[in-house]
Amino acid sequence: MGNPTETSVSSPKSSEIEIDSDFRVHVFSSSSELLEKLHQTWSSVEKQPYPAMYSSIYGGIILDPAMMVIPIDDHMVHRGHGVFDTAIILEGYLYELDVHLDRFLRSASKAKISSPFSRSTLRSILIQLTAVSKCKKGTLRYWLSAGPGDFLLSSSGCPTSAFYAVVIDQDFSQCKEGVKVITSNVPMKAPLFATMKNVNYLPNVLSVLEAEEKGAFASIWIDEDGYIAEGPNVNVAFVTQEKELVMPFFDNILYGCTAKRLLELAPKLVDQGVLKGVITKNLTVEEAKGAAEMMYVGSTLPVLPIIMWDDQPIHHGRVGELTMLLSDLLWDDMVAGPGTQRVHVPYV
């Protein structure tokens, strides 16, 4: 055997390996050094966009943005095995927290993820987190994950599921300007995945990027039967020439909480004689493009007027009057709606 200290001739395979001698990978010698680096990253941020986070892995609320992290072996990270939902924070209240939380747990059940806490405990954590954050306007986003444990497909090796939540300080207001949309060429999700709010959002991301590349705000998905489905992370609604508010059936798409609330509120306009009716039905592209008005419906919008679709003007390229009346209904409900819709936050 040769002397291991002697220089040997490299094999052809090893000689092909090239190392950039100008780049040296830093090795963090301690957790304190790493934490200092993370703090340096956040020190240049003028306003903290994430005032508070909760992690069941840590077992509490985190105020230091440098520590708002989740484990790399969490199955939500490397396998997409997780679900999420959102609630709006507006003027010291959480809007529609309970309906979003109910949908959240339905999504978790479909994804075969059990919660580490009861529903009431999850609700309490979210309210306490919002209170500690002191955020009066923004969004509260939360996730259930199969949890950390390994890098396999199955979550059977994960000791427990994980619950995360973060408060996002976000300014938003009632949308009054119209946007342009396109028909997406990106395949939409199969019904099983479209009807649960899971973290697998690559199709949604690609559909938005496709729209942006074409100078549009976002896109519209058409299902395999040729019917209108939904937007990338919002529902879509129409006012027909007969002044009916129409939304697509929710059988194969996400049942949006804001869309559901609009369907509950819109009959007020029927009572006033402004609308002729409120219905859900299958809509072909031809029927939809022939509508008098068109809009996205989603949490932070709550209604976003659409004035052009595939370069075809909607309502002569102007924001529709009925669209704004519907928007007013939702916005007023968000600001001063009944107690069943808004949960007061006891700020500390």
JORA-V55211 format. One record per pair of residues at least 4 apart in sequence whose C-alpha atoms are under 8 Angstrom apart, sorted by the first residue. I is the first residue (numbers start at 1). J is the second residue. D is the distance in Angstrom with one decimal. If there is no record, write none. Layout:
i = <I I>
j = <J J>
d = <D D>
This chain:
i = <2 10 10 11 12 13 28 28 29 30 31 32 33 34 35 35 36 37 38 38 39 39 40 41 42 42 48 48 49 49 49 50 50 50 50 50 51 51 51 51 51 51 51 51 52 52 52 52 52 52 52 52 52 52 52 53 53 53 53 53 53 53 53 53 54 54 54 54 54 54 54 54 54 54 54 55 55 55 55 55 55 55 55 56 56 56 56 57 57 61 62 62 63 64 70 71 72 72 72 73 73 73 73 73 73 74 74 74 74 74 74 74 75 75 75 75 75 75 75 75 75 75 75 75 76 76 76 76 76 76 76 77 78 79 80 80 80 81 81 81 81 81 82 82 82 82 82 82 82 82 82 83 83 83 83 83 83 83 83 83 83 83 84 84 84 84 84 84 84 84 85 85 85 85 85 85 85 85 86 86 86 86 86 87 87 87 87 87 87 87 87 87 88 88 88 88 88 88 88 88 88 88 89 89 89 89 89 89 89 89 89 90 90 90 90 90 90 90 91 91 91 92 92 92 92 92 93 93 93 93 93 94 94 94 94 95 95 95 95 96 96 96 96 96 96 97 97 97 97 98 98 99 99 100 100 101 101 101 102 103 104 104 105 106 106 107 107 107 107 107 108 108 108 108 108 108 109 109 110 111 111 113 113 113 113 114 114 115 115 115 115 116 116 116 116 117 117 118 119 120 121 122 123 124 125 126 126 126 127 127 127 128 128 128 129 129 129 130 130 130 130 130 130 131 131 131 131 131 132 132 133 134 134 135 135 137 137 137 137 138 138 138 138 138 138 139 139 139 139 140 140 140 140 141 141 141 141 142 142 142 142 143 143 143 144 144 144 144 145 145 145 146 146 146 146 146 147 147 147 147 147 147 148 148 148 148 148 149 149 149 149 150 150 172 172 173 173 174 174 174 174 174 175 175 175 175 175 176 176 176 176 177 177 177 178 178 178 178 178 178 179 179 179 179 179 179 179 180 180 180 180 180 180 180 180 180 181 181 181 181 181 181 181 181 181 181 182 182 182 182 182 182 182 182 183 183 183 183 183 183 184 184 184 184 184 184 184 185 185 186 186 186 187 187 188 188 188 188 188 189 189 189 190 190 191 191 191 191 192 192 193 193 194 194 194 195 195 195 195 195 196 197 201 202 203 204 204 204 205 205 206 207 207 207 207 208 208 208 208 208 209 209 210 211 211 211 211 211 212 212 212 218 218 219 219 220 220 220 220 220 221 221 221 221 221 222 222 222 222 222 222 223 223 223 226 226 227 227 227 227 228 228 228 228 228 228 229 229 229 229 230 230 230 230 230 231 231 231 233 234 234 234 234 235 235 235 235 235 235 236 236 236 236 236 236 237 237 237 237 237 237 237 237 238 238 238 238 238 238 238 238 238 238 239 239 239 239 239 239 239 239 239 239 240 240 240 240 240 240 240 241 241 241 242 243 243 243 243 243 244 244 244 244 244 245 245 245 245 245 246 246 246 246 247 247 247 248 248 248 248 249 249 249 249 250 250 255 255 256 256 257 257 257 258 258 258 258 258 259 259 259 260 261 261 262 262 262 262 263 263 265 265 266 266 266 266 267 267 267 267 268 269 269 269 270 270 270 270 270 271 274 283 283 284 285 286 287 289 289 291 292 292 292 293 293 293 293 293 293 293 293 294 294 294 294 294 294 295 295 295 295 295 296 296 296 296 297 297 297 297 298 298 302 302 302 303 303 303 303 303 304 305 305 305 305 306 306 307 307 307 307 307 307 307 308 308 308 308 309 309 313 314 315 315 319 319 320 321 322 323 324 325 326 327 328 329 330 331 332 332 333 333 333 334 334 337 337 338 339>
j = <6 14 15 15 16 17 33 34 33 34 35 36 37 38 39 66 40 41 42 66 43 66 44 45 65 66 65 169 168 169 170 65 166 167 168 169 63 65 133 134 135 167 168 169 61 62 63 64 65 129 130 132 133 166 167 61 62 63 68 129 164 165 166 167 58 59 60 61 62 125 129 163 164 165 166 59 60 61 62 162 163 164 165 60 162 163 164 162 163 129 67 68 133 68 74 148 77 78 148 77 78 148 149 150 151 78 145 146 147 148 149 150 79 80 81 82 145 146 147 148 149 150 151 155 80 81 82 145 146 147 199 81 151 153 198 199 200 111 145 146 198 199 108 111 113 143 144 145 146 198 199 104 107 108 111 143 144 145 196 197 198 199 104 141 142 143 144 197 198 199 100 101 103 104 141 142 143 197 100 139 140 141 142 94 95 96 97 100 139 140 141 299 94 95 96 97 137 138 139 140 299 300 93 94 95 135 136 137 138 139 140 94 95 136 137 138 334 335 136 137 335 135 136 137 344 345 136 342 343 344 345 342 343 344 345 334 341 342 343 100 257 340 341 342 343 101 341 342 343 102 341 103 257 104 257 105 119 123 106 107 108 197 109 110 196 111 195 196 197 198 112 113 114 115 144 196 113 114 196 196 198 144 145 146 161 146 161 144 161 162 163 160 161 162 163 121 122 122 123 124 125 126 127 128 129 130 140 165 131 345 346 132 345 346 133 166 167 134 135 140 167 345 347 135 345 346 347 348 347 348 167 347 348 167 169 169 170 171 172 167 168 169 170 171 172 167 168 169 170 165 166 167 168 165 166 167 168 163 164 165 166 163 164 165 161 162 163 164 161 162 163 155 158 160 161 162 155 158 159 160 161 162 158 159 160 161 162 155 157 158 159 157 158 300 301 300 301 301 302 303 327 331 301 302 303 304 305 304 305 319 324 304 305 319 304 305 306 307 318 319 216 217 304 305 306 307 308 216 217 218 306 307 308 309 310 311 211 216 217 218 219 220 306 308 309 310 211 216 218 219 220 309 310 311 219 220 221 222 309 310 207 210 211 219 220 221 222 207 221 203 206 207 203 221 194 203 221 222 223 193 194 203 194 252 195 251 252 253 196 252 197 198 252 253 254 251 252 253 254 255 254 254 205 206 207 208 232 233 209 232 210 211 218 219 232 212 217 218 219 232 213 218 214 215 216 217 218 219 216 217 218 231 232 231 232 228 229 230 231 232 228 229 230 231 232 226 227 228 229 230 285 227 228 229 284 285 282 283 284 285 248 282 283 284 285 288 236 248 252 253 234 235 236 248 253 235 236 296 298 256 296 297 298 254 256 259 296 297 298 247 248 294 295 296 297 245 246 247 248 294 295 296 297 244 245 246 247 288 291 292 293 294 295 243 244 245 246 291 292 293 294 322 323 244 245 246 290 291 292 293 290 291 292 276 274 275 276 277 292 275 276 277 278 279 266 275 277 278 279 278 279 280 281 279 280 281 280 281 282 283 253 280 281 282 254 255 259 260 260 298 261 298 299 262 297 298 299 302 263 297 298 264 265 330 266 326 329 330 267 278 329 330 270 278 326 329 271 275 277 278 272 273 274 275 274 275 276 277 278 275 322 287 288 288 289 290 291 309 314 314 314 315 320 306 307 314 315 319 320 322 323 305 306 307 314 320 323 303 304 305 306 323 303 304 305 306 301 302 303 304 302 303 327 330 331 323 324 326 327 330 327 319 320 323 324 314 319 313 314 315 316 317 318 319 312 313 314 317 313 314 317 318 319 320 323 324 324 325 326 327 328 329 330 331 332 333 334 335 336 337 337 338 341 341 342 341 342 342 343>
d = <7.6 6.1 6.0 6.2 6.6 7.3 6.4 6.1 6.9 6.6 6.1 6.1 6.4 6.3 6.2 7.2 6.2 6.5 6.6 5.3 6.0 5.8 7.3 8.0 7.3 6.9 7.8 7.9 5.8 5.1 7.4 7.0 6.8 5.6 4.9 6.1 6.2 7.6 5.2 7.8 7.4 6.2 7.0 7.0 6.7 5.7 4.9 7.7 7.8 6.7 7.7 7.2 5.2 5.9 5.6 5.6 5.1 6.6 6.5 7.1 7.4 5.6 4.2 6.3 8.0 7.7 5.7 4.4 6.0 7.9 6.8 7.9 5.5 5.0 6.3 5.9 5.9 6.6 7.7 7.6 6.1 4.7 6.7 6.5 5.8 5.3 6.4 6.6 7.8 6.8 7.0 6.7 8.0 6.9 7.2 6.5 6.5 7.5 7.7 7.0 6.9 5.0 6.0 5.5 6.0 6.8 7.5 7.3 5.0 3.6 6.5 7.4 5.1 6.4 5.5 7.5 6.8 5.8 5.7 5.9 7.7 7.7 7.2 7.2 4.4 4.4 4.9 5.4 6.6 7.0 7.5 7.7 7.2 6.7 7.9 6.0 5.8 7.3 6.2 6.0 7.8 7.4 7.5 7.3 7.6 6.8 5.6 4.2 6.2 5.9 5.8 7.1 6.4 6.0 7.5 5.6 5.4 6.6 7.7 5.7 4.0 5.5 6.3 7.2 5.5 4.2 6.3 6.0 6.0 6.7 6.5 7.3 7.8 5.7 5.9 5.7 6.7 6.8 6.7 6.7 5.5 4.4 6.4 6.4 6.2 6.5 5.5 6.7 5.9 5.1 6.6 7.6 5.6 5.2 7.5 7.8 7.8 6.2 4.7 6.2 6.9 7.0 5.6 4.7 6.4 7.6 6.2 5.0 5.0 5.4 6.8 6.5 7.1 5.8 4.7 6.7 7.4 7.0 5.3 6.1 7.3 7.8 5.0 7.4 6.4 5.7 7.7 5.8 5.3 4.6 5.5 5.5 5.0 6.5 7.0 6.2 5.9 4.5 6.5 6.3 7.9 7.9 4.9 5.8 7.6 6.0 7.5 7.2 7.0 6.1 7.9 6.3 6.8 6.0 6.6 6.4 8.0 7.6 6.4 6.1 6.3 7.3 6.2 6.4 7.5 6.2 7.9 4.7 5.9 7.1 6.1 5.1 6.8 7.8 7.0 8.0 5.9 6.9 7.0 7.9 7.9 7.3 6.9 5.7 7.0 7.8 6.7 6.9 6.4 7.5 7.5 7.1 6.0 6.7 7.3 5.9 6.2 6.3 6.2 6.2 6.1 6.3 6.3 6.1 5.9 6.2 7.9 7.3 6.2 6.2 7.9 6.2 7.8 7.9 6.2 8.0 7.6 6.6 6.7 7.5 6.6 7.0 7.6 7.5 5.8 5.8 4.2 5.9 6.5 6.0 7.0 6.2 7.4 7.6 6.3 6.4 6.3 6.3 7.9 7.3 5.6 4.7 4.2 6.1 7.5 6.0 5.2 6.8 6.6 7.1 6.0 4.7 6.2 5.6 5.5 6.5 7.6 7.4 5.6 4.0 6.4 5.7 5.2 6.2 7.1 5.8 4.7 6.6 5.6 5.1 6.4 6.2 7.0 7.2 4.6 6.4 7.7 5.9 7.5 5.9 4.2 4.8 5.7 7.6 7.7 7.6 7.6 7.9 5.9 4.3 6.6 6.6 6.9 6.8 7.8 7.8 7.3 6.2 6.8 7.6 7.5 6.8 5.9 7.4 6.5 5.6 7.5 7.1 7.1 7.6 7.4 7.5 6.7 6.9 6.7 4.6 5.1 5.4 7.1 5.8 7.4 6.1 7.6 6.4 4.9 5.7 6.8 5.0 5.7 7.4 6.0 6.0 4.6 5.9 7.8 7.8 7.0 5.2 5.7 5.2 5.0 7.0 7.1 6.2 4.9 6.4 6.2 6.7 6.7 4.7 6.2 5.4 4.7 7.9 5.5 4.8 6.2 7.4 7.5 6.6 5.9 7.4 7.5 5.4 5.7 5.6 7.6 7.4 8.0 6.5 6.9 5.7 7.1 8.0 8.0 6.6 6.5 7.8 7.2 6.0 5.3 7.3 5.9 7.7 5.8 7.7 4.6 6.3 6.9 7.7 7.6 7.2 6.6 5.1 5.7 7.7 6.2 5.0 4.3 6.9 6.5 7.2 6.1 6.1 6.1 6.4 4.8 7.0 6.2 7.5 6.0 6.3 7.2 6.3 6.6 6.2 7.4 5.1 6.4 6.8 6.1 8.0 6.6 6.4 4.9 6.2 5.1 5.9 5.1 6.0 6.9 7.4 7.2 5.8 6.6 7.6 7.3 5.8 4.7 7.2 6.5 5.4 5.5 6.0 7.6 5.8 5.5 4.8 5.3 7.6 7.8 5.4 6.4 5.8 6.1 7.0 6.0 5.3 4.6 6.4 6.5 7.1 5.6 6.1 6.3 7.6 7.8 6.4 7.8 6.6 6.5 4.9 5.5 7.9 6.9 5.6 6.3 7.4 7.7 7.3 6.2 5.7 5.0 7.9 6.5 6.6 5.7 5.1 6.5 6.6 7.7 7.5 5.8 4.5 5.8 7.1 5.8 4.8 7.4 5.9 5.4 6.3 7.0 7.9 5.8 5.2 6.5 7.1 6.3 7.5 5.6 4.4 6.3 5.6 5.3 4.6 6.2 6.0 5.7 4.9 6.3 7.6 7.8 5.2 6.7 7.3 7.6 4.5 5.2 6.8 7.8 5.8 5.0 7.1 7.8 5.3 5.5 7.2 7.8 5.9 5.2 4.7 5.7 7.4 8.0 7.3 6.2 4.8 6.3 6.1 5.1 5.4 6.9 6.6 4.7 6.4 5.3 5.1 5.4 6.5 7.9 5.4 5.3 6.2 6.4 5.6 7.4 7.2 6.1 7.2 6.2 8.0 7.8 6.2 6.6 5.6 5.8 7.2 6.3 5.9 6.8 6.5 6.2 7.7 5.8 7.5 7.7 6.5 7.4 6.9 6.8 7.6 7.0 6.9 6.8 7.5 6.2 7.9 7.2 6.7 6.4 6.3 5.2 5.4 5.7 4.5 5.7 6.0 7.9 8.0 8.0 6.0 6.1 6.1 6.0 6.2 6.6 7.7 7.5 7.5 6.7 5.5 7.9 7.6 7.8 6.1 5.6 7.9 5.8 7.7 6.8 6.3 5.3 7.2 7.0 8.0 7.4 6.4 5.4 4.5 5.0 7.0 5.7 5.0 6.5 7.1 6.8 5.7 4.7 6.4 5.0 6.5 6.6 6.6 6.8 7.6 7.9 7.6 5.2 7.8 8.0 6.0 7.4 6.6 7.9 7.0 7.2 5.8 4.7 6.5 7.5 4.7 5.7 6.2 5.4 4.3 5.2 6.1 6.5 7.0 4.7 7.1 7.0 6.3 7.2 7.7 6.5 6.4 6.2 6.2 6.0 6.4 6.6 6.1 5.9 6.2 6.2 6.2 5.8 6.5 4.0 7.4 7.9 7.9 7.5 6.4 6.8 6.6 6.6>
